[in-house]
Amino acid sequence: MKIQTKLTLVLVTFIFTFSTNAQNFEKSKDPFTAIDGKTYHIGDTVILCTAADYGNTFHHFYMGKNLTPIRAYYTAETFNKGDEIDYRFSAHIIKQFRKYDDGRTIALTNKMFGYGIDLNGALQTGEVACPDYLDYWADTTRFFLKKKAFLGALKTLDVIDINTTKEYAYRFDRKTYKANFQDEFSFHSFLSKKKEELEKELSEFDEEKLYVLPVKLEFGSYDFDNNSFPIVWDGNMMPLLRDQTENLIVSDVNSEGIDLMDLNVFLENKDDFTSFKLHPTKAKILVDYRKSSTGSIDRTIYAGVWIKIKRMAGDKFYADYDIADKSKSFLICEVQRMDLFEDDTYLYRYLSTVRE
């Protein structure tokens, strides 16, 4: 966005002016407890993320005693000329702490060139990965996408019949399905193999594990009293698997057809998650970054919602929520945590974590 260049220039100018008056420091090897409550020691690893304003210059990763901001990525112009340098999502080991007169503590990561990170500033603005973000990244197999949603629903039903086997094969190996369905002998052999494969996957599926459901939400106006944004949900229900091919099935399958599952998730306690904390500096950066030239603000936010599978909905659920269409299935889940992102990959530009 055009506003980003202006925002970067203002912040860099401020930081440079501030830095020129912050040259006095005291070296230390003592542990440092940052604003996130974590105590950092010499030898600990810190992961840099992206620049606070998503631009090309870090605001809290410096070089030299005068704390000159370092570019996030660039093409080397002198040493190793032509090499592509990219500090985003790079690991840095703490070698020393420098306590400056202005109150900042810099974690020195390269003594030769004086590279260092203002841990508190970087944590407030998302320039380094906090423990919650590292925890989120630790297991990306948690993502509750189409196959896991299908397996999760079947696990609660505890049944495998010819229809579920055909649906599994059709949804997740459609090319081979189409290549075999007209020959009843090869199709029978194909489905037998798929049934064994499905049984194995179901036996390995852990229904006690927390899974991460990607959900697109919105954030409301900033609450300056609580340093938080309200979370705007679009109801408790959202689709997981759609019966999008019902009009095409006849041309794709044997004469028996497939009763495809129309699966939705129901988040029974989503109202317990109403806001997310964000430092005012980062909050303003987010709003400025999302602001268009006309002044409108894109308030879309991307949430990795940690869910616990509970059960498939029964008759009482349909009656309670006045749902007449019983062709729709609902997987009832409990929300236990949310991680919020600016980026639509649900992996980068981390903002905040909310727990139950």
Secondary structure, DSSP 8 states (H G I E B T S, - for coil): -HHHHHHHHHHHHHHHHHHTT---EEEE-S-EE-TTS-EE-TT-EEEB---TTSSSEEEEEEETTTTEEEESEEE-SSTTTT-EEE-TT-EEE--EEEEETTS-EEEEEETTTTEEEEHHHHHHHTSB--HHHHHHHT-GGGB--HHHHHHHHHHHHT---HHHHHHHHHHH-HHHHHHHTTSHHHHHHHHHHHHHHHHHHHHH--TTS-EEEEEEEEE-S-BTTTTEEEEE---SEEEEE--TTTTTHHHHS-TT-----EEEEEETTGGG--EEE--HHHHHHHHHHHB-TTS-B--EEEEEEEEEEEEE--HHHHHHTT---TTEEEEEEEEEEEEEESSTTSSSSEEEEEE-
